[in-house]
């Protein structure tokens, strides 16, 4: 099996330029699934990661409308976040969440267990990710 080496930008200017390219590329997507695929692809060109989760909440009900989850390079739809996941906590409070060591975390037991099963030791969740997705079929949800 062949591997392809990729150059991850190391200086601030190059990383910023890569983020701008990613934003432009993602901005041209016409639905959540395409935007999610492009986001994952572009982020891998900026830096390495083992875990990515992007969730779109319904503005009225706060229910999960859509999610993208990648763990160790593989797509997963195994779980839908609930109130015992930090992403719901961040959404409700609009505050950053950072865990440097999930083995010491006392909250979010389901999420902690999920990450431990996949060898993920730390994570952070920003307040908001400004990605607006349009339904694939306007008027149908």
N, C-alpha and C positions, 0 to 999 in steps of 0.2 A: 504494500500500500504506500503510495507516495504522499508526502506532506508538502504543503505550500507554506513557505516562510512569509510572514507579513511583518511589515515594519510599523510599529506602534509609535506615534509621535511622542517625543520625550520633552521637548521644550514647550513652554507655555503658548507661544505664538502658533506653533504647528498644531497643538491640541485645540486651541481656540478656532483655528481655521477648519479643522476636521469637524468640530461641533457645528460650525456654521454650515458646512456642506451637508452634514447629517440633517440639520433643521430644514434646509431647503429641499432635500430629497424627501423627507418624511412629509413635508407640507404639500407635496404634489400627489400624495395618495388620496384615493377617493373613498376609502372605508377603513374601519378599524383593523381588519385582518391584514390588509396590505400595509397599513401604517405600522402595525406591530412587527411584521416581517422586516420591513425596512429599518425600523428602529433597532431591532436585534442585530441586523447585518451591519449597520453603521456604527453601533456601539462597539462591536468587535474590532472595528478598524481603529477605534480610539483607545481602547484598553481592554484588558482581559477581565472576565468576570465568570463566576461559577453559578450565580443565581440572579435571575431577573424576573420581576413580577410587576406588571402594569395592569391596573384595574380601572375600569370606567364604572362609576356609580350613577344610578338614576338620580337626577336632581330632586325629584319629589319624594321618592320612597327610600332613597339611600341603598337600594338593593343593587347587587352587582349585575351590571348589564353585559359586560364583556371583560375578559381578562386574557392576558398573555403571560404564560409562565414558562421559563426555561430553567432547568436545573442541570448543571454539569454538561451543558451543550445540547441537552435534549428537551424538546417541547413536552409539556405535561399539562393535562387538564384533569388531573387526579382529584384536586381539591378546589373547592370554592371558599374563599375567605369568609369567615363569619366574625362575630364580635370578639372572638378569642384570637384574632390575628392582629398584629400591630398595624397593618395597612388600614383596617377599619378604625382603629384608634386614631391614627393620623388624620384620616378623612373626617372624623367627627370633631376633632379638636383643632385641626389645621395647624399642627405643630410637627416639627421634625422629630423623628425617632431614630436613635442610634443604639445599637447593641454591639459593643466590642467583644463580648464573650457570651454567647448564648448559653453556655453551660452554667453560668452564674445568674441568668435571668430568672426572676421569680414569677413574672407574668407571662401570658400567652403560651400556655402549656402545649396546645395542639401545634402551634407554629414552631415552637422550640423542638418538639419531637420530630416534626417533619424535616426541619433543617438538620437535626442530628443524624437522622436516617440517611441523609445525602451528604454528610461530611461538611456542612456549612457552619462555620464557627462565629461569623460576625456579619452584620448587615446594617444598612441605613435606609431610611425611607424619607424622601423629601416631602415638604408640605403639599406641593402641587406639581403636577407634571402637565404642562399646558399642551395637551394634544386633544384636539376636537375631532371626533369621528362622525361621519354621516352614515346613516344606515345604508346597507348595500342596495336596498330597494326602497326609495323614498315613499313614505306613506304606509309602509308595512312594518314599521318598528325598528 
